[in-house]
Amino acid sequence: MFEPSLVIAAAALIGLGIVAITLLLGWRGWLALKQRELDSHRSEPREPGSPMGAARIEISDLKERIRKLEAIASGVDL
């Protein structure tokens, strides 16, 4: 009735369709999860405080690194 190669081709095509649909549903679910994560981060209240404090700490860290690099360049052991 049907040739074996036709049956194999039809089964492979159906299997490929099932895999494609499953991957598409998984992708949409992952995108929805990431969207919920982004929305929850936007709705959280920000921490009180000034960003200037963090900037001052970062600047002092950079100054310390520069001091150490200058000491290494001049040959002084720390």
Secondary structure, 3 states (H helix, E strand, C coil): CCCHHHHHHHHHHHHHHHHHHHHHHHHHHHHHHHHHHHHHHHHCCCCCCCHHHHHHHHHHHHHHHHHHHHHHHHCCCC
